[in-house]
Amino acid sequence: MTRFRSWISGLVVACLLCGLSQADEASERPAPVRLAPLRLALLDFEDLAGFQGEWTLAQNVPELLGRYLDGEDVFDVIPRGRVVEAQASSDVANLLGRHRAVAVGRQLEADIVIHGVVETFGMRRTSAGDPNLAGYKSYRSVVGLSEVEVIRVATGQLIGTVEVMRDSTERPLGLDLFGRPRRQDREFRELFTLKFGSERFFELPLGTVTDAAFTDLQRDIATLLGDRPPIDLSSGKAVVLAVDEDEVYLGIGVDDNVEYGDLLPLFGDDPARVDDRIGLVQVREVIGPHLCKAEIVEGSELVEAGSRIGQRISRGETTE
């Protein structure tokens, strides 16, 4: 019995030691890291459409686009009220174009600013004959947004430009007898008092076309910001070149598809150990074809010259 108790005691101790060893090992593993969502500022658009109702398309369009983009987990859309305040600031009053957009973005601490042009927006009515007797009418809904620029605030760099054009003739030409209003006539007049982007708005033909156009625009902007080519790490120089306190110089640059803000894991200098992440760095300046500078955000005591660089961490992805 005594031997049995000793054996049990030894087993318990061994299990405890094993558990402690596993706990120590787990505590040494770097914590999972997720890249924060991109902060987007939707600035006023230039309105060339000239809709004659109660809408202010210069503000209505970016507000609605923000609602579409806010559905993406990787984006954090800055509230429209704060954007309006920043645009009215005296600090940006004398600036124009992209310089003004970047200055507004910096005030809002945004990562990305977006602005563009409303080329056309509304319903076009075509009629023939005497409307008081008998005539033909057709209605065409048109939404056109152009020169939608997506700009990175930190560098002032134009990431890309997108545009969208959607139109639809909802009904064929129809006969009007003795000036009697048809349903599409009432819908056409309703637009002049309807709240932009309301539930009723999307029930009308123009709302259907608007939804299709903004869905396209949302997809194109998300693709522009998310679908980037992988970083080329094939070069033997794709390592940490030098460490300067909390900054590092990396042997990758613009020709390797590195971009400002990229979050990169670092690994030890032993290629056989593929899971020994020792730190994380975030690119702060792309200097040349194969050179960039990054800030150490994790593992400063372990990062050294020769540490290997891993593929960028995408938004919504964790390091585990």
C-alpha positions as CSV (number, residue, x, y, z in Angstrom):
1,M,0.0,0.0,0.0
2,T,2.8,2.4,0.9
3,R,4.5,1.8,-2.5
4,F,1.2,2.4,-4.3
5,R,0.7,5.7,-2.5
6,S,4.3,6.7,-3.4
7,W,3.6,5.8,-7.0
8,I,0.4,7.9,-7.0
9,S,2.2,10.8,-5.4
10,G,5.0,10.7,-8.0
11,L,2.4,10.6,-10.8
12,V,0.6,13.6,-9.4
13,V,3.9,15.6,-9.1
14,A,4.9,14.6,-12.6
15,C,1.5,15.8,-13.9
16,L,1.9,19.1,-12.1
17,L,5.3,19.6,-13.4
18,C,4.2,18.8,-16.9
19,G,1.3,21.2,-16.5
20,L,3.6,24.0,-15.3
21,S,6.0,23.3,-18.2
22,Q,3.2,23.6,-20.7
23,A,1.9,26.8,-19.0
24,D,5.4,28.3,-19.1
25,E,5.7,27.3,-22.8
26,A,2.3,28.8,-23.5
27,S,3.2,32.0,-21.7
28,E,6.3,32.3,-23.8
29,R,4.3,32.2,-27.1
30,P,3.6,35.7,-28.5
31,A,0.0,36.8,-28.1
32,P,-2.1,36.8,-31.2
33,V,-2.3,40.2,-32.9
34,R,-5.0,41.5,-35.2
35,L,-4.5,44.6,-37.4
36,A,-6.9,47.4,-36.5
37,P,-9.6,48.3,-39.0
38,L,-8.7,51.1,-41.5
39,R,-10.2,54.4,-40.5
40,L,-12.0,55.9,-43.5
41,A,-13.1,59.5,-43.9
42,L,-15.6,60.1,-46.7
43,L,-15.3,63.7,-47.7
44,D,-17.7,65.9,-49.7
45,F,-18.1,65.0,-53.3
46,E,-18.2,67.6,-56.1
47,D,-21.8,67.8,-57.3
48,L,-22.2,68.2,-61.1
49,A,-25.6,66.4,-61.2
50,G,-27.6,69.4,-60.1
51,F,-30.6,67.5,-58.7
52,Q,-33.4,70.1,-58.1
53,G,-35.1,68.4,-55.2
54,E,-34.2,68.7,-51.5
55,W,-31.1,66.5,-51.6
56,T,-27.6,67.8,-51.1
57,L,-25.8,65.3,-53.2
58,A,-22.3,66.6,-52.3
59,Q,-23.0,65.3,-48.7
60,N,-25.7,62.7,-49.3
61,V,-23.5,60.6,-51.6
62,P,-20.5,60.2,-49.2
63,E,-22.8,59.6,-46.3
64,L,-24.5,56.8,-48.1
65,L,-21.3,55.3,-49.4
66,G,-20.0,55.3,-45.8
67,R,-23.0,53.2,-44.8
68,Y,-22.1,50.6,-47.4
69,L,-18.4,50.6,-46.5
70,D,-19.2,50.4,-42.8
71,G,-20.6,46.9,-43.4
72,E,-17.0,45.7,-44.0
73,D,-15.3,44.4,-40.8
74,V,-12.0,45.7,-41.9
75,F,-13.2,49.4,-42.2
76,D,-14.1,51.9,-39.5
77,V,-16.0,54.8,-41.1
78,I,-15.6,58.1,-39.3
79,P,-19.0,59.7,-38.4
80,R,-20.2,62.2,-41.0
81,G,-20.6,65.0,-38.5
82,R,-16.9,64.9,-37.6
83,V,-16.0,65.0,-41.2
84,V,-18.1,68.1,-41.8
85,E,-16.5,69.9,-38.9
86,A,-13.0,69.1,-40.1
87,Q,-13.8,70.3,-43.6
88,A,-15.0,73.6,-42.2
89,S,-11.8,74.1,-40.2
90,S,-9.8,77.2,-41.0
91,D,-6.7,75.1,-41.2
92,V,-7.8,73.7,-44.5
93,A,-9.6,76.7,-45.9
94,N,-6.8,77.7,-48.3
95,L,-6.1,74.2,-49.6
96,L,-7.4,72.5,-52.7
97,G,-7.8,69.0,-54.1
98,R,-5.7,66.2,-52.7
99,H,-3.7,68.5,-50.4
100,R,-7.0,69.5,-48.7
101,A,-8.2,65.9,-48.6
102,V,-5.0,64.8,-46.8
103,A,-5.1,67.7,-44.4
104,V,-8.7,66.9,-43.4
105,G,-7.8,63.3,-43.0
106,R,-4.9,64.1,-40.7
107,Q,-7.2,66.2,-38.5
108,L,-9.5,63.2,-38.2
109,E,-6.6,60.8,-37.6
110,A,-7.9,58.8,-40.6
111,D,-5.9,56.2,-42.5
112,I,-7.7,56.7,-45.8
113,V,-9.7,59.6,-47.3
114,I,-12.1,59.2,-50.2
115,H,-13.7,61.9,-52.4
116,G,-15.0,62.1,-55.9
117,V,-17.5,63.6,-58.3
118,V,-21.2,63.1,-58.7
119,E,-21.6,63.2,-62.5
120,T,-25.2,62.4,-62.7
121,F,-27.9,61.3,-60.3
122,G,-31.7,61.1,-60.7
123,M,-34.6,60.2,-63.0
124,R,-34.8,61.4,-66.6
125,R,-38.2,61.8,-68.1
126,T,-38.8,61.6,-71.9
127,S,-42.2,62.6,-73.3
128,A,-43.8,63.1,-76.6
129,G,-47.2,64.4,-77.7
130,D,-49.7,66.5,-75.9
131,P,-49.8,65.5,-72.2
132,N,-53.3,66.8,-71.9
133,L,-54.6,64.5,-74.6
134,A,-52.5,61.6,-75.4
135,G,-48.7,61.1,-75.2
136,Y,-45.8,58.8,-74.5
137,K,-43.5,59.0,-71.6
138,S,-40.5,56.9,-70.4
139,Y,-38.4,57.2,-67.2
140,R,-34.7,56.5,-67.0
141,S,-32.8,56.2,-63.6
142,V,-29.2,57.2,-63.8
143,V,-26.4,57.1,-61.2
144,G,-22.9,58.1,-62.2
145,L,-19.9,58.7,-59.9
146,S,-16.5,59.4,-61.3
147,E,-12.9,60.3,-60.1
148,V,-13.5,58.6,-56.8
149,E,-10.0,58.9,-55.3
150,V,-8.8,56.6,-52.5
151,I,-5.9,58.3,-50.8
152,R,-3.5,57.2,-48.0
153,V,-3.3,60.0,-45.4
154,A,0.1,59.2,-43.9
155,T,1.9,59.5,-47.2
156,G,-0.5,61.5,-49.3
157,Q,-0.3,58.7,-51.9
158,L,-3.1,58.1,-54.3
159,I,-3.9,54.4,-54.0
160,G,-6.3,54.3,-56.9
161,T,-9.3,55.8,-58.6
162,V,-12.6,54.1,-59.2
163,E,-15.9,55.0,-60.9
164,V,-19.3,53.6,-61.5
165,M,-22.1,54.2,-64.0
166,R,-25.5,52.6,-63.7
167,D,-28.7,53.3,-65.5
168,S,-32.0,51.7,-66.2
169,T,-35.2,52.4,-68.2
170,E,-37.8,51.0,-65.8
171,R,-40.7,50.9,-68.2
172,P,-41.2,51.0,-71.9
173,L,-42.9,54.0,-73.5
174,G,-46.5,54.1,-72.3
175,L,-49.6,55.9,-73.5
176,D,-51.0,58.8,-71.3
177,L,-54.7,59.6,-72.0
178,F,-56.2,63.0,-71.2
179,G,-53.4,64.0,-68.8
180,R,-54.2,61.2,-66.3
181,P,-51.1,60.7,-64.1
182,R,-49.6,57.2,-64.1
183,R,-47.7,55.6,-61.2
184,Q,-44.3,56.4,-62.5
185,D,-45.4,60.1,-62.7
186,R,-46.2,60.0,-59.0
187,E,-42.9,58.3,-58.2
188,F,-41.0,60.9,-60.2
189,R,-42.6,63.7,-58.3
190,E,-42.1,61.9,-55.0
191,L,-38.3,62.1,-55.4
192,F,-38.4,65.9,-54.9
193,T,-39.6,65.5,-51.3
194,L,-38.3,62.1,-50.3
195,K,-35.4,61.7,-47.8
196,F,-32.3,60.5,-49.6
197,G,-31.3,56.9,-48.7
198,S,-34.5,56.2,-46.8
199,E,-36.4,52.9,-46.8
200,R,-38.9,54.4,-49.2
201,F,-36.1,55.7,-51.4
202,F,-34.8,52.2,-52.0
203,E,-38.3,51.0,-53.0
204,L,-38.4,53.3,-56.0
205,P,-36.7,52.5,-59.3
206,L,-33.9,55.1,-58.7
207,G,-33.2,53.5,-55.3
208,T,-32.8,50.1,-57.0
209,V,-30.2,51.6,-59.4
210,T,-28.5,53.5,-56.5
211,D,-28.2,50.2,-54.5
212,A,-26.6,48.5,-57.5
213,A,-24.2,51.4,-58.1
214,F,-23.1,51.7,-54.5
215,T,-22.7,47.9,-54.1
216,D,-20.3,48.1,-57.1
217,L,-18.4,51.0,-55.6
218,Q,-18.1,49.3,-52.2
219,R,-16.7,46.2,-53.8
220,D,-14.2,48.1,-55.9
221,I,-12.9,50.2,-53.0
222,A,-12.7,47.1,-50.8
223,T,-10.7,45.3,-53.5
224,L,-8.4,48.3,-54.0
225,L,-7.6,48.4,-50.3
226,G,-7.6,44.7,-49.6
227,D,-6.5,42.7,-52.6
228,R,-2.8,43.5,-52.8
229,P,0.0,41.3,-54.3
230,P,2.0,39.4,-51.7
231,I,5.3,40.7,-50.6
232,D,8.2,39.2,-52.6
233,L,10.4,37.6,-49.9
234,S,12.5,35.5,-52.3
235,S,15.6,37.6,-52.1
236,G,18.3,36.6,-49.7
237,K,18.3,40.2,-48.5
238,A,14.7,40.0,-47.3
239,V,15.8,40.1,-43.7
240,V,16.4,42.7,-41.0
241,L,19.4,44.6,-42.1
242,A,19.9,46.8,-39.0
243,V,18.3,47.6,-35.6
244,D,18.2,51.1,-34.2
245,E,16.5,51.1,-30.8
246,D,12.8,50.6,-31.7
247,E,13.3,50.9,-35.4
248,V,14.5,48.4,-38.0
249,Y,15.7,48.6,-41.6
250,L,14.4,45.8,-43.8
251,G,15.8,44.5,-47.1
252,I,12.5,44.8,-48.9
253,G,11.0,47.9,-50.6
254,V,8.7,49.2,-53.3
255,D,9.8,46.6,-55.9
256,D,8.9,43.9,-53.4
257,N,5.3,45.2,-53.0
258,V,5.8,46.6,-49.6
259,E,3.5,49.4,-48.6
260,Y,3.3,51.9,-45.7
261,G,1.4,50.5,-42.8
262,D,2.2,46.8,-43.5
263,L,2.4,44.7,-40.4
264,L,5.1,42.1,-40.7
265,P,6.0,39.2,-38.4
266,L,9.7,38.5,-37.8
267,F,11.3,35.1,-37.2
268,G,14.6,33.8,-36.0
269,D,17.5,33.3,-38.4
270,D,17.0,29.5,-38.5
271,P,15.0,28.7,-41.7
272,A,14.2,25.3,-40.3
273,R,12.1,26.8,-37.5
274,V,9.1,28.2,-39.3
275,D,6.9,29.0,-36.2
276,D,9.4,30.8,-34.0
277,R,7.9,34.3,-34.3
278,I,10.0,36.7,-32.3
279,G,8.4,40.0,-33.1
280,L,6.2,42.3,-35.2
281,V,7.1,45.4,-37.1
282,Q,5.0,48.0,-38.9
283,V,6.3,49.7,-42.0
284,R,6.6,53.5,-41.5
285,E,8.6,54.5,-44.6
286,V,9.4,52.8,-47.9
287,I,12.8,54.2,-48.8
288,G,13.8,52.4,-52.1
289,P,13.4,49.5,-54.4
290,H,14.6,47.0,-51.7
291,L,14.7,49.0,-48.5
292,C,12.2,50.2,-45.9
293,K,12.1,51.4,-42.3
294,A,9.7,49.9,-39.8
295,E,8.8,50.4,-36.1
296,I,9.0,47.4,-33.7
297,V,5.6,46.9,-32.1
298,E,6.4,43.6,-30.4
299,G,9.6,41.7,-29.4
300,S,12.1,44.5,-29.3
301,E,14.5,42.5,-27.1
302,L,14.6,39.6,-29.6
303,V,14.8,41.3,-33.0
304,E,18.3,41.5,-34.4
305,A,20.0,41.8,-37.8
306,G,19.4,38.7,-39.8
307,S,15.9,38.0,-38.5
308,R,13.7,36.7,-41.2
309,I,10.6,38.6,-42.5
310,G,7.2,37.0,-42.9
311,Q,4.3,37.8,-45.1
312,R,2.2,40.8,-44.2
313,I,-0.8,40.3,-41.9
314,S,-4.0,41.1,-43.6
315,R,-6.8,43.0,-41.9
316,G,-9.2,40.7,-40.1
317,E,-6.5,38.1,-39.8
318,T,-4.6,37.2,-36.6
319,T,-1.0,36.1,-36.3
320,E,-2.1,32.7,-34.9
